[in-house]
Amino acid sequence: MGSKNIFDNEDILLIKKEYDLLMDNLYRCDKEGDRDMIERAYKVASEAHWNMRRKSGEPYIIHPIVVARIVNQEIGLGAKAITAALLHDVVEDTDATLEDIEKEFGSKIASLIDGLTKISGTYNNRNSSLQAENFRKMLLTISDDIRVILIKIADRLHNMRTLDSMPEHKKMKIAGETIYLYAPLAHRLGLYVIKSELEDLSLKYRHPKIHNEIIKKLKSTEKKNIALINRFAIPIIDRLTEEGYKFDINGRPKSAYSIWKKMQTKGVPFEEIYDILAVRIIFEPLPGIPEKTQCWSIFSAITEIYPLKPDRIRDWVSRPKPNGYEALHLTVMGPEGKWVEVQIRSYRMDEIAERGYASHWRYKGDADHENELDKWIKKIRVMLDNPLDDPVEFIDEFKMSLFSSEIMVFTPKGYLINLPKGSTALDFAYEIHTEIGNKAIGAKINYRLQPLSTTLQSGYQVEIITSDIAKPEKGWLQHVATSKAKSAISGALKTEIKDRLQKGKEILEKRLNEIGVKPGSGVFKKLLPAYEVLNKDELYSKIGMGIIDLSDLKKIVKQNPGSKIMKYWELKLTGSKKGEERKEKRSAKESPVKIDKDVPYLLRESVSESKTTYEIAKCCNPIPGDEVMGYISPDESIIIHKPKCPVAVRLMSSEGNKIISVKWTIHKMVSFLARITISGIDRIGLTNDITKVISYELNVNMKRINITVNNRIFEGVIDLYVHHSKDLNNLIMKISSIKGVESVKRVEEFTEE
């Protein structure tokens, strides 16, 4: 092993314990040579990582051992995947090479390790994203061997389980990337248990206060919920036993993340989430009767005991989800007027739901028919085959493919097409064929002529009308939801722009040649201002489109250097009234935030607090008192976001090296724009009472107030300037106490008008 042993007896015992947990509980490793290969992999990894420690202080080798255990015992993969998991950091973090791995373990293991190894290098271009490139590299293996993705998900799960030891800005980056990409990817591959844990852990580190509050409330109601579930289950157990079923029934509250998401979506507190409880019934199918029929039979038995909520039936037994998930979900009114969600599935369905359809992955050579997961992987491969795509743009497009909600639409001949919810007729056209999309001019939806921008619903029958002279337009990008359509439209537009530039360049060079002038910097210095364009590409493009006809080309080119054509541009600055000014950029001296102490030295050097300007992100409008994080923009100013802001989550997942931890400072001189909505029952003098509380009692400046009344119900929007979230919360409480006001809420995302 070479180096001096710095591991003590406690470390060695811990390593042995983790290794024994792996080897004593191996799953699907019964072939000859399986155990021997795993033991050899452990020996190589142990020697390679000798004396290395993680940020938490524990021996590094524990990480690959635990990842291997997750891969085997929680995902259900076999010996080759365990071997790759044990070796997944060896090439990246030690002197070992892929050639060494291939020599010792063969080409398949080396290929898996290569897919798991990050691209080395640095950010040479401020617009590039090594983070996005690494994710793309990993996904390139998706159609060759999906085990690379599954091992990476296991690696991410263990990293999230041990995230406490990382500095704050790293927690934000890793947790943001997890919720943006890894949790949806786990969901898409059917790993529901892992997906749920990744979501909860991400919430824990992105919003620790919120997570702790939800966990605390769940614990405080735990005994009551268990008693309620027991009362709920007893009549169902009696009924199903009577009908001869062998089954397991268990209950649990929903995950902290799913509860928080519902609170966000519906704008309600924890106490108003009505279906926190969920019961799962897993049954052994009776012989000779289809599982689907038995699911509906159990559904019928339950709804004879408890009233059904008709709009909450989810039928995934008639048509499983694309990742293989099968179950029948319903929500019924249980004891004490509590809604309870019930999931019905067979043991076979449960195996797929728990470990994921991907754990039964058919390696090349098997003859099973193509399933929905295969089709999705083919779509991803098409995305990956375009090397021109910007990596960050690719991450966004890939994220879109991880949809959880789908619609089913029919072709004129009755073929079924799956599309993400929110897809339009234009998405349908591109799903059929790229050329049909490019030539589309309209659609017949349920036999009626409709525009291509029409949003589709499940069950629609769609026929696309095409024309040979039609071509994609830039506006089409606003009317499509699928990555395939966006990619095809963008590709067609890029080709058209390229052709237009080339055409314009050829026309200009030909005309210059006719008047005996060679194109050069001196010529373009005259042409650009004369034709009011900013650069050569814009000039070529407008010539190619026929917007610039070059009829006065000779006059412009031959003019004397002394007589310059000048154009004056006026920049108009607009702002709010005096006393209500909200500066968009602030220098460090007047900044309401400071860089946190745990930002690495090199990063601090690039964002010197004495020189850096700060911006408040308009997408989420944080104010002092809100949880915030910083993003270093290309112009090196720091943009302040809320961690839950969708834009911030996207940045964490694609440009994590530019995320820093920031904190608010006390800065009473600076005001921040906030928005609240109010509603209630109208009465005489109500508006006066509201403005009196805001302006006189609390001395808050208003920018705008807009109240509308309809049938005695009023709704209003108020924009105002505050110093801190405490001021806003105090204001909300005061307005809530006004007679007639039923609801006052802060608007998290808005655009200034």
C-alpha distance (Angstrom), angle and dihedral (degrees) to the residues before:
residue distance angle dihedral
M1 . . .
G2 3.77 . .
S3 3.80 105.7 .
K4 3.77 128.1 82.6
N5 3.79 113.4 -88.8
I6 3.82 110.8 -108.9
F7 3.81 93.9 169.8
D8 3.80 113.4 103.5
N9 3.82 126.9 -148.9
E10 3.82 91.2 -90.1
D11 3.83 90.3 56.2
I12 3.80 92.5 48.0
L13 3.82 92.1 48.5
L14 3.84 90.1 49.3
I15 3.83 91.7 50.8
K16 3.83 90.8 48.2
K17 3.81 91.9 48.8
E18 3.84 92.8 51.9
Y19 3.82 92.3 44.7
D20 3.82 91.8 49.4
L21 3.83 90.0 50.4
L22 3.80 87.4 56.9
M23 3.80 98.7 43.7
D24 3.81 97.5 40.4
N25 3.83 93.1 53.7
L26 3.80 104.1 40.4
Y27 3.80 114.6 158.7
R28 3.84 124.0 -157.1
C29 3.83 92.9 0.2
D30 3.82 100.0 118.5
K31 3.80 100.1 119.6
E32 3.79 120.4 106.8
G33 3.79 110.7 -91.3
D34 3.84 95.5 19.6
R35 3.81 96.6 110.5
D36 3.81 91.7 40.8
M37 3.86 91.4 54.0
I38 3.82 91.8 48.8
E39 3.83 91.6 48.6
R40 3.82 90.9 50.1
A41 3.81 90.8 48.6
Y42 3.80 90.4 51.2
K43 3.81 90.8 50.5
V44 3.84 91.9 51.0
A45 3.82 92.6 46.0
S46 3.81 92.6 45.1
E47 3.81 92.1 53.1
A48 3.84 93.2 42.8
H49 3.82 93.6 50.8
W50 3.81 94.6 37.9
N51 3.80 112.5 149.9
M52 3.82 92.2 -0.9
R53 3.80 117.0 132.0
R54 3.80 134.3 -162.7
K55 3.81 123.7 -125.4
S56 3.81 87.7 -94.9
G57 3.81 89.9 60.6
E58 3.81 96.8 -114.5
P59 3.85 120.4 125.4
Y60 3.81 109.5 -81.5
I61 3.82 93.7 -130.5
I62 3.82 89.0 70.9
H63 3.83 89.6 69.9
P64 3.85 96.8 60.9
I65 3.84 90.4 41.7
V66 3.83 91.9 54.2
V67 3.82 91.8 43.9
A68 3.81 88.6 52.5
R69 3.81 89.6 50.6
I70 3.83 92.0 50.6
V71 3.83 90.1 48.1
N72 3.80 91.3 51.9
Q73 3.79 107.1 31.3
E74 3.83 102.3 29.6
I75 3.82 101.2 31.9
G76 3.81 99.3 27.2
L77 3.83 102.8 -128.7
G78 3.81 123.1 149.3
A79 3.80 141.7 -124.4
K80 3.84 100.2 -58.9
A81 3.81 91.7 51.9
I82 3.83 91.1 47.1
T83 3.82 89.5 50.6
A84 3.82 91.7 49.5
A85 3.82 90.7 47.1
L86 3.82 91.5 52.9
L87 3.82 90.0 50.3
H88 3.83 98.9 36.3
D89 3.84 96.1 110.5
V90 3.83 98.3 33.7
V91 3.84 97.6 91.5
E92 3.80 93.8 39.7
D93 3.82 99.5 46.3
T94 3.83 105.4 27.6
D95 3.82 140.8 42.6
A96 3.82 93.5 -93.2
T97 3.84 116.5 113.8
L98 3.80 134.0 -149.4
E99 3.80 87.4 -110.8
D100 3.82 89.4 58.8
I101 3.81 90.5 50.8
E102 3.81 92.6 47.6
K103 3.80 92.0 49.2
E104 3.81 92.1 51.1
F105 3.84 102.0 35.2
G106 3.81 107.8 17.0
S107 3.82 136.3 -109.2
K108 3.84 97.6 -67.3
I109 3.84 93.9 58.1
A110 3.83 89.9 43.4
S111 3.82 89.5 52.0
L112 3.82 91.1 51.9
I113 3.83 91.1 48.8
D114 3.80 91.1 48.8
G115 3.80 90.4 54.5
L116 3.81 89.8 50.9
T117 3.83 95.4 47.7
K118 3.79 117.0 95.1
I119 3.79 123.1 -125.2
S120 3.80 108.7 -100.3
G121 3.79 121.0 -134.2
T122 3.76 141.6 72.1
Y123 3.78 138.2 -91.6
N124 3.81 100.5 -82.1
N125 3.78 90.5 166.8
R126 3.80 120.4 48.1
N127 3.81 88.7 -143.4
S128 3.81 94.8 52.9
S129 3.78 124.8 91.7
L130 3.79 119.2 -148.3
Q131 3.81 87.5 -177.1
A132 3.81 91.5 58.5
E133 3.82 92.0 43.3
N134 3.82 90.7 53.6
F135 3.79 91.3 51.3
R136 3.79 90.0 48.4
K137 3.81 91.6 50.2
M138 3.80 90.7 52.8
L139 3.82 91.1 49.6
L140 3.81 91.6 51.7
T141 3.81 86.4 76.0
I142 3.81 92.8 55.5
S143 3.80 98.6 101.7
D144 3.82 94.4 36.4
D145 3.79 97.7 50.4
I146 3.78 123.3 -10.3
R147 3.81 90.0 -164.1
V148 3.82 89.1 85.0
I149 3.81 89.9 64.1
L150 3.80 92.5 44.9
I151 3.83 92.5 50.7
K152 3.82 89.4 48.3
I153 3.82 90.4 52.0
A154 3.84 88.9 50.9
D155 3.83 89.2 49.0
R156 3.81 90.3 50.7
L157 3.83 91.8 47.5
H158 3.81 92.2 55.6
N159 3.81 91.3 45.1
M160 3.81 89.5 52.8
R161 3.81 91.3 47.8
T162 3.82 89.3 55.3
L163 3.83 99.8 37.0
D164 3.82 95.0 116.8
S165 3.81 92.7 87.8
M166 3.83 94.3 57.5
P167 3.85 124.6 94.4
E168 3.80 117.4 -100.7
H169 3.83 98.6 -101.7
K170 3.84 90.4 50.1
K171 3.81 90.7 50.5
M172 3.81 89.7 53.9
K173 3.82 93.1 47.5
I174 3.81 95.6 47.4
A175 3.82 95.0 40.9
G176 3.83 91.5 46.9
E177 3.81 92.5 49.3
T178 3.82 89.1 47.4
I179 3.81 96.0 54.4
Y180 3.80 92.9 40.9
L181 3.82 98.9 47.9
Y182 3.80 118.7 -2.1
A183 3.83 100.3 50.0
P184 3.86 92.9 48.5
L185 3.82 89.2 44.8
A186 3.83 91.1 51.9
H187 3.81 88.2 48.8
R188 3.81 92.3 49.2
L189 3.82 89.7 52.7
G190 3.81 91.7 49.4
L191 3.83 97.2 -108.6
Y192 3.81 93.5 138.4
V193 3.82 97.9 161.4
I194 3.81 92.4 50.1
K195 3.81 92.1 42.3
S196 3.81 90.2 54.1
E197 3.81 92.9 48.8
L198 3.83 92.1 47.9
E199 3.82 89.9 51.7
D200 3.81 92.9 49.2
L201 3.81 93.2 46.8
S202 3.80 91.1 47.8
L203 3.81 90.0 52.3
K204 3.82 89.9 48.1
Y205 3.83 92.4 57.9
R206 3.80 99.8 33.6
H207 3.82 95.3 45.8
P208 3.82 107.9 15.0
K209 3.82 95.2 167.6
I210 3.81 93.8 50.4
H211 3.82 91.9 45.0
N212 3.79 92.7 49.8
E213 3.83 91.9 48.0
I214 3.83 92.5 52.1
I215 3.83 92.5 46.1
K216 3.81 90.0 47.9
K217 3.82 91.6 50.8
L218 3.81 91.8 46.4
K219 3.82 90.2 51.8
S220 3.80 92.6 47.3
T221 3.82 89.7 55.2
E222 3.83 95.3 37.3
K223 3.82 98.5 102.4
K224 3.79 92.0 43.8
N225 3.81 91.0 49.0
I226 3.82 93.1 49.2
A227 3.80 90.4 51.1
L228 3.82 90.1 47.9
I229 3.82 92.9 49.5
N230 3.83 90.5 48.9
R231 3.81 90.9 51.7
F232 3.78 89.5 46.5
A233 3.82 94.2 48.7
I234 3.83 100.7 47.1
P235 3.85 98.1 76.4
I236 3.83 90.3 43.0
I237 3.82 91.5 51.0
D238 3.83 90.5 50.1
R239 3.82 92.6 48.3
L240 3.83 97.0 46.7
T241 3.83 92.3 44.2
E242 3.78 88.7 51.9
E243 3.82 89.5 53.1
G244 3.81 91.0 53.1
Y245 3.81 101.4 -108.0
K246 3.80 123.8 149.8
F247 3.78 105.7 -147.6
D248 3.80 149.4 144.4
I249 3.79 121.3 -130.5
N250 3.79 124.0 -167.5
G251 3.78 135.9 165.4
R252 3.76 135.2 -152.1
P253 3.79 140.2 160.9
K254 3.79 117.3 -103.4
S255 3.80 118.5 -93.3
A256 3.81 120.5 -83.6
Y257 3.82 90.4 -114.3
S258 3.82 95.2 51.5
I259 3.82 89.8 48.4
W260 3.84 91.1 48.9
K261 3.81 91.2 47.5
K262 3.82 90.7 53.2
M263 3.82 90.0 47.7
Q264 3.82 88.7 53.3
T265 3.81 95.9 43.7
K266 3.80 95.8 46.5
G267 3.82 96.7 32.7
V268 3.79 92.6 -129.5
P269 3.84 134.3 128.1
F270 3.82 124.5 -107.9
E271 3.80 91.6 -95.1
E272 3.83 92.0 60.9
I273 3.83 96.8 54.4
Y274 3.78 98.6 107.4
D275 3.84 103.5 -169.4
I276 3.81 102.7 49.1
L277 3.82 91.8 131.9
A278 3.81 122.8 76.8
V279 3.82 129.9 -176.5
R280 3.81 123.4 -162.3
I281 3.81 123.3 -155.9
I282 3.83 114.9 -164.9
F283 3.80 114.0 -174.7
E284 3.80 139.7 -171.4
P285 3.84 105.0 -126.3
L286 3.78 116.7 -116.7
P287 3.83 111.4 -119.6
G288 3.78 119.8 -95.5
I289 3.81 96.6 16.6
P290 3.86 122.7 98.4
E291 3.83 114.5 -110.9
K292 3.80 90.3 -126.2
T293 3.81 91.4 57.3
Q294 3.81 90.9 48.9
C295 3.83 91.7 50.5
W296 3.82 89.3 56.0
S297 3.80 90.4 44.9
I298 3.83 90.4 56.2
F299 3.83 88.5 44.6
S300 3.80 88.8 55.3
A301 3.82 92.3 48.9
I302 3.82 92.2 51.9
T303 3.81 95.0 46.7
E304 3.81 90.0 52.2
I305 3.83 87.3 59.8
Y306 3.83 100.8 38.5
P307 3.85 131.7 29.0
L308 3.82 113.3 -103.4
K309 3.82 126.7 -128.0
P310 3.84 96.8 -137.4
D311 3.82 97.4 -158.2
R312 3.82 92.3 56.0
I313 3.83 100.6 65.0
R314 3.82 113.3 121.9
D315 3.81 114.2 -172.0
W316 3.81 112.2 -163.2
V317 3.81 95.3 149.4
S318 3.82 95.2 71.1
R319 3.80 89.8 48.8
P320 3.84 116.9 8.3
K321 3.80 121.8 -141.5
P322 3.81 115.1 -92.5
N323 3.83 90.0 -102.5
G324 3.81 90.9 58.1
Y325 3.82 98.2 -100.1
E326 3.81 113.1 153.1
A327 3.80 124.8 -175.7
L328 3.77 143.4 118.2
H329 3.83 114.6 -121.8
L330 3.79 126.2 -167.2
T331 3.81 136.8 163.2
V332 3.81 120.8 -139.8
M333 3.79 136.8 178.4
G334 3.81 107.0 -103.0
P335 3.81 132.8 -174.8
E336 3.82 119.2 -44.0
G337 3.82 90.9 21.4
K338 3.83 92.9 -71.7
W339 3.80 121.3 147.5
V340 3.82 112.6 -128.8
E341 3.82 125.4 -167.8
V342 3.82 114.5 -140.8
Q343 3.82 124.0 -161.2
I344 3.82 117.6 -162.2
R345 3.81 120.1 -164.4
S346 3.81 141.0 143.9
Y347 3.81 123.0 -115.8
R348 3.82 88.9 -101.3
M349 3.81 91.0 52.3
D350 3.80 89.6 46.8
E351 3.81 92.1 53.4
I352 3.81 90.2 55.0
A353 3.82 92.0 44.2
E354 3.82 94.2 49.4
R355 3.81 101.2 41.9
G356 3.77 100.6 23.0
Y357 3.76 132.8 -113.9
A358 3.79 87.2 -94.9
S359 3.82 91.1 67.5
H360 3.82 86.3 69.9
W361 3.78 90.4 49.7
R362 3.76 113.4 161.2
Y363 3.80 108.0 -133.0
K364 3.78 117.4 -143.8
G365 3.77 114.3 -67.2
D366 3.79 98.3 42.1
A367 3.79 114.7 120.6
D368 3.82 101.2 -145.4
H369 3.81 116.2 133.3
E370 3.80 119.4 -95.2
N371 3.82 112.4 -88.0
E372 3.80 132.6 -160.6
L373 3.81 92.2 -92.9
D374 3.82 89.9 56.3
K375 3.81 89.5 52.1
W376 3.80 92.2 50.7
I377 3.82 91.2 49.3
K378 3.82 89.0 52.1
K379 3.82 89.2 54.6
I380 3.81 91.0 51.1
R381 3.79 89.7 49.7
V382 3.83 89.8 55.7
M383 3.82 89.1 52.9
L384 3.81 91.3 48.7
D385 3.79 93.8 49.5
N386 3.84 91.7 68.9
P387 3.84 105.2 87.2
L388 3.82 93.2 -178.0
D389 3.81 94.5 69.7
D390 3.79 117.8 110.9
P391 3.85 105.7 -114.6
V392 3.81 94.1 -130.1
E393 3.82 90.2 48.6
F394 3.80 87.9 48.7
I395 3.83 91.1 54.1
D396 3.81 89.5 53.7
E397 3.80 91.6 49.0
F398 3.80 91.9 47.0
K399 3.80 90.1 49.8
M400 3.80 88.5 55.7
S401 3.82 89.6 55.5
L402 3.81 90.2 59.3
F403 3.79 91.0 76.4
S404 3.78 118.2 155.7
S405 3.81 98.1 -166.3
E406 3.78 119.8 64.8
I407 3.77 139.5 179.7
M408 3.80 126.9 -150.9
V409 3.81 116.7 -138.1
F410 3.81 129.5 -177.8
T411 3.81 130.0 -133.2
P412 3.86 118.4 -136.8
K413 3.84 88.2 -95.8
G414 3.80 92.5 52.3
Y415 3.83 100.2 -102.7
L416 3.80 114.1 148.6
I417 3.82 119.4 -123.1
N418 3.84 122.2 -169.0
L419 3.81 116.0 -145.1
P420 3.81 133.9 169.0
K421 3.80 116.2 -96.8
G422 3.81 110.0 -89.6
S423 3.82 94.4 35.8
T424 3.79 119.5 146.2
A425 3.80 135.1 -145.4
L426 3.82 86.9 -94.9
D427 3.84 90.3 57.6
F428 3.81 87.5 51.4
A429 3.82 90.8 51.8
Y430 3.82 92.6 53.1
E431 3.80 91.3 44.1
I432 3.83 88.9 58.4
H433 3.83 93.5 47.9
T434 3.81 137.0 -33.3
E435 3.81 92.6 -122.3
I436 3.81 91.8 52.1
G437 3.80 88.1 53.7
N438 3.80 93.1 47.5
K439 3.83 92.1 50.7
A440 3.83 97.2 40.2
I441 3.83 119.1 127.2
G442 3.82 102.3 164.0
A443 3.80 146.1 -20.6
K444 3.77 140.2 -123.0
I445 3.80 106.1 -138.6
N446 3.79 113.5 -171.0
Y447 3.84 86.0 -14.4
R448 3.83 93.7 -55.7
L449 3.80 122.7 112.2
Q450 3.83 110.9 -113.2
P451 3.84 136.7 167.4
L452 3.82 119.5 -95.2
S453 3.82 89.8 -113.2
T454 3.84 91.8 65.7
T455 3.83 111.7 125.5
L456 3.80 112.2 -125.9
Q457 3.81 129.2 -134.8
S458 3.81 129.8 -156.2
G459 3.80 112.0 -80.4
Y460 3.82 97.0 26.5
Q461 3.80 117.7 138.1
V462 3.80 111.4 -140.2
E463 3.79 133.2 -166.3
I464 3.82 119.7 -177.1
I465 3.82 120.0 -140.8
T466 3.82 113.7 -149.1
S467 3.80 138.8 -170.4
D468 3.80 129.4 -162.8
I469 3.82 91.6 -134.6
A470 3.82 94.7 51.5
K471 3.80 120.3 104.3
P472 3.84 136.1 176.1
E473 3.80 117.8 -80.3
K474 3.80 128.4 -153.2
G475 3.82 90.8 -118.3
W476 3.81 89.5 62.4
L477 3.81 89.9 76.9
Q478 3.82 87.8 69.8
H479 3.82 91.1 56.4
V480 3.80 102.6 52.2
A481 3.81 132.3 78.5
T482 3.82 104.0 -177.6
S483 3.79 124.3 87.4
K484 3.81 90.4 -135.3
A485 3.82 92.0 59.3
K486 3.82 94.1 43.1
S487 3.80 91.6 48.6
A488 3.83 92.9 48.3
I489 3.83 93.6 47.3
S490 3.82 92.5 46.0
G491 3.81 90.6 48.2
A492 3.81 92.3 50.0
L493 3.82 92.0 47.6
K494 3.83 91.7 48.4
T495 3.81 90.2 51.0
E496 3.80 91.1 48.7
I497 3.83 91.7 48.9
K498 3.81 90.7 48.2
D499 3.82 91.2 50.2
R500 3.82 90.9 46.4
L501 3.83 92.1 50.9
Q502 3.78 91.6 49.0
K503 3.82 91.8 47.9
G504 3.82 91.6 48.6
K505 3.80 92.2 48.1
E506 3.81 92.1 50.9
I507 3.85 92.3 48.3
L508 3.83 92.5 49.3
E509 3.80 94.4 46.5
K510 3.82 90.7 48.4
R511 3.83 92.4 50.3
L512 3.83 92.5 46.1
N513 3.79 89.3 49.5
E514 3.83 89.7 52.7
I515 3.83 90.9 57.6
G516 3.79 92.7 42.3
V517 3.81 98.8 -109.2
K518 3.79 126.8 131.8
P519 3.84 117.2 -142.7
G520 3.81 111.4 -109.1
S521 3.80 143.1 139.0
G522 3.82 92.0 -81.5
V523 3.80 91.7 54.7
F524 3.81 93.2 48.2
K525 3.83 91.1 49.1
K526 3.81 85.9 63.7
L527 3.81 98.1 38.8
L528 3.82 100.6 48.6
P529 3.84 98.4 58.3
A530 3.82 91.9 36.6
Y531 3.81 92.3 57.4
E532 3.81 93.2 35.5
V533 3.80 96.3 -121.1
L534 3.81 128.7 136.4
N535 3.80 101.5 -140.3
K536 3.78 145.9 1.2
D537 3.82 94.6 -91.8
E538 3.80 91.5 56.5
L539 3.81 89.3 48.2
Y540 3.83 92.8 49.9
S541 3.82 91.2 45.2
K542 3.81 94.4 52.2
I543 3.80 91.4 46.1
G544 3.84 89.8 49.3
M545 3.81 90.6 50.7
G546 3.81 92.6 47.5
I547 3.82 94.1 -116.4
I548 3.85 90.0 120.0
D549 3.82 111.5 46.1
L550 3.86 98.5 -175.2
S551 3.84 91.7 -137.5
D552 3.83 90.1 138.8
L553 3.83 95.4 39.9
K554 3.82 95.3 115.3
K555 3.81 92.6 50.1
I556 3.83 92.7 50.8
V557 3.79 95.7 44.9
K558 3.82 95.4 44.7
Q559 3.82 96.6 46.8
N560 3.82 118.2 119.5
P561 3.81 116.7 -94.6
G562 3.81 88.7 -124.3
S563 3.81 95.3 60.5
K564 3.75 103.3 68.3
I565 3.78 123.9 -174.5
M566 3.77 105.0 -131.1
K567 3.77 129.9 -168.0
Y568 3.79 122.8 -169.4
W569 3.79 119.0 -146.0
E570 3.74 119.1 -156.7
L571 3.81 119.7 -150.6
K572 3.78 111.9 -160.3
L573 3.80 117.3 -157.7
T574 3.76 117.6 -156.1
G575 3.79 128.2 -170.9
S576 3.76 144.0 162.2
K577 3.76 125.6 -88.6
K578 3.75 121.7 -67.3
G579 3.78 111.2 -80.8
E580 3.79 91.6 26.5
E581 3.78 98.1 69.6
R582 3.77 117.2 140.5
K583 3.80 110.1 -170.2
E584 3.78 114.0 -142.1
K585 3.80 94.0 -154.2
R586 3.77 125.5 31.6
S587 3.77 132.3 -173.3
A588 3.80 120.4 -125.7
K589 3.83 93.2 -99.8
E590 3.78 92.7 61.8
S591 3.82 97.0 30.2
P592 3.80 120.0 129.5
V593 3.83 90.3 -151.6
K594 3.79 137.3 58.0
I595 3.80 132.1 -160.0
D596 3.79 110.9 -101.9
K597 3.79 118.2 -113.9
D598 3.82 95.0 -117.8
V599 3.83 94.8 67.1
P600 3.84 107.9 117.9
Y601 3.83 117.5 -102.3
L602 3.83 95.5 -113.1
L603 3.78 91.4 50.2
R604 3.80 91.4 48.3
E605 3.81 88.7 51.9
S606 3.81 90.7 55.9
V607 3.80 92.3 48.6
S608 3.78 103.4 41.3
E609 3.81 107.5 -172.7
S610 3.79 91.7 -140.5
K611 3.82 92.8 60.2
T612 3.79 105.1 27.9
T613 3.78 125.2 104.2
Y614 3.78 122.4 -148.2
E615 3.80 130.8 -142.8
I616 3.78 129.9 -166.2
A617 3.83 107.8 -133.5
K618 3.80 111.7 -115.8
C619 3.80 91.9 -152.9
C620 3.82 93.8 69.3
N621 3.86 105.5 9.9
P622 3.83 100.0 -145.6
I623 3.80 118.8 -162.5
P624 3.83 129.9 -165.0
G625 3.78 109.4 -70.6
D626 3.83 93.6 37.8
E627 3.81 119.9 107.9
V628 3.81 106.6 -100.9
M629 3.80 143.7 179.9
G630 3.79 132.9 -169.9
Y631 3.80 132.5 -122.0
I632 3.81 121.3 -163.4
S633 3.81 104.8 -135.3
P634 3.85 123.6 -150.4
D635 3.85 89.7 -97.5
E636 3.85 87.8 54.4
S637 3.78 96.4 -114.0
I638 3.80 116.4 130.3
I639 3.80 116.5 -117.6
I640 3.80 114.1 -154.5
H641 3.83 115.5 -140.2
K642 3.79 136.7 170.8
P643 3.83 108.3 -111.1
K644 3.82 91.2 -124.7
C645 3.82 92.8 53.4
P646 3.86 108.4 117.6
V647 3.82 90.2 -133.3
A648 3.83 90.4 52.7
V649 3.82 92.5 48.5
R650 3.80 89.2 51.6
L651 3.83 91.3 50.1
M652 3.82 91.4 49.6
S653 3.79 89.7 54.4
S654 3.80 97.8 46.6
E655 3.82 107.4 24.0
G656 3.80 102.3 26.7
N657 3.81 92.9 148.4
K658 3.81 88.5 66.3
I659 3.82 94.5 53.5
I660 3.80 115.7 102.4
S661 3.77 135.2 178.3
V662 3.82 114.3 -111.1
K663 3.78 134.4 177.0
W664 3.79 134.1 -155.9
T665 3.78 119.5 -109.0
I666 3.82 124.8 -153.3
H667 3.78 102.9 -92.3
K668 3.80 113.2 159.6
M669 3.82 92.3 169.0
V670 3.81 92.7 70.5
S671 3.80 123.3 72.3
F672 3.81 124.7 -158.6
L673 3.77 127.6 -151.3
A674 3.81 114.7 -119.1
R675 3.77 132.6 173.5
I676 3.79 130.8 -145.5
T677 3.79 132.2 -176.7
I678 3.81 122.7 -147.4
S679 3.79 133.5 -170.8
G680 3.78 138.1 173.4
I681 3.81 145.5 110.1
D682 3.80 115.5 -38.5
R683 3.80 123.9 -123.0
I684 3.81 137.3 162.9
G685 3.81 112.1 -76.2
L686 3.83 95.9 14.9
T687 3.82 96.1 122.6
N688 3.81 90.1 47.8
D689 3.83 90.9 52.1
I690 3.82 91.7 50.4
T691 3.82 95.0 48.9
K692 3.81 90.4 44.4
V693 3.84 91.8 56.1
I694 3.82 91.8 46.7
S695 3.80 100.8 42.9
Y696 3.81 105.3 29.2
E697 3.80 109.8 23.5
L698 3.81 96.5 39.1
N699 3.83 99.2 22.4
V700 3.82 93.4 -134.2
N701 3.81 121.3 157.0
M702 3.80 115.9 -127.2
K703 3.78 122.5 -150.5
R704 3.81 97.7 -175.3
I705 3.79 140.1 -1.6
N706 3.80 123.4 -171.5
I707 3.81 122.0 176.3
T708 3.81 126.0 175.8
V709 3.82 126.9 -172.4
N710 3.81 126.8 -155.1
N711 3.82 122.1 174.3
R712 3.82 91.0 -18.1
I713 3.84 92.1 -54.0
F714 3.81 111.9 115.2
E715 3.80 129.0 -159.8
G716 3.77 124.9 -174.3
V717 3.80 145.0 179.2
I718 3.81 121.7 -152.7
D719 3.82 126.3 -172.5
L720 3.80 113.9 -162.1
Y721 3.79 142.4 162.4
V722 3.81 119.8 -112.8
H723 3.81 136.4 170.2
H724 3.81 99.5 -145.1
S725 3.80 142.0 7.0
K726 3.83 87.5 -110.3
D727 3.81 88.6 63.4
L728 3.80 89.8 50.2
N729 3.82 93.4 47.2
N730 3.82 89.7 49.0
L731 3.80 89.4 50.3
I732 3.82 92.1 49.3
M733 3.83 90.5 51.0
K734 3.82 92.0 49.2
I735 3.81 93.7 48.6
S736 3.84 90.7 45.7
S737 3.80 89.4 59.5
I738 3.84 92.6 57.2
K739 3.80 112.2 108.6
G740 3.82 111.5 -101.0
V741 3.83 96.0 20.3
E742 3.82 109.5 120.1
S743 3.79 102.8 170.7
V744 3.82 137.0 19.5
K745 3.80 119.3 178.3
R746 3.77 136.7 171.1
V747 3.82 115.2 -121.8
E748 3.81 107.7 -133.4
E749 3.81 98.8 -168.2
F750 3.80 123.1 37.3
T751 3.78 141.8 133.6
E752 3.79 121.7 -125.8
E753 3.77 113.8 -112.5
